[in-house]
Amino acid sequence: MLRSIKSGQRKVRILSFKLASGQVSGLDAKKVSVDGSGNIVFKDVFASAPDLAVGTGTSEASGITSPTDGQFLVIGSDTAERY
């Protein structure tokens, strides 16, 4: 009998980057960009708002609004399912 595996940690995505004077650098710098308003935009949108965003600003599924310079660690999921 086959059973599906149900895990709360499926398709977890972690982004780590630095923001300084509107320039993004660091490990995942190519996965994010800065728009004309200075907001951080994720190139691959999360399924829902990230569960954990270390850094300053308001986290959304598509990015971080009103960020200030510093280091960011964003942990989210590519699935909207919750178990």
N, C-alpha and C positions, 0 to 999 in steps of 0.2 A: 504494500500500500504506500503510495506516495503522499507526502504531506508537504505543504508549503511552509517555508521557514518565515516566521514573523518576528522581526527584530526592529526595535526602535532606532537602531543605528544604521539602517540601510542608506546607502548613497549619501553619506556624510561628506561635506565639502568644507575645507578649511582654507581661508585666505590669510596671508600674512604680508603686510606691506607697510611702507612709511610714507607720510605726506609731509612735504616741506616746501613752502612757498608755491603751492599749487602744482608741484611736481611729485609724481608717484615713483617710488623706487622700492627695491626689496625683492623677496622671493617671488611674489605673485603680482608684480607690477604690470605685467602684460594682460592680466585678467581683470583689471580695473582701469578706469579713466576718470578724468576730472572734466566736468562740463563747464559751460560759460559762467555759471553761477557759483562755481567753486565746490559743488557737490561731487561726491564720489559715486560713480556709476559702475555697477557690476556688468561685465560683458555677457556673462551667463547668469540669468536671473534665478534666484532661489525660488522654491515652490511656495514658501511663506517667509515671513520675516525671520532673519537668523535668530537662533536661540541665544547666542552669546556674541556680543560685539564688544571687544575691549578697545577702548579709544573714546574720543569725544564725538558726539553727534547723535542723531536719531536714525536708527536702523530701519530700513524697509526691505522688501524682497528685491527691489531693483537697485538699491544703493544706500548711501549714508548722506543725510542732509545736514547742513551746518557743521561740517567737521572743522577742527582746528589742527594745526600741525602736530604731528606725533606719530607713534607707532600704533598699528591696528592689527587685531587678530579677530577674524570673523568666522564663527562656526555655525553652519546651517545645514539644511537637508534639501536634497533634490526631489523629495517626495513629500506630499502634503499629508500622508497617512500618519495617524497617531495611534499607538497601541497602549 
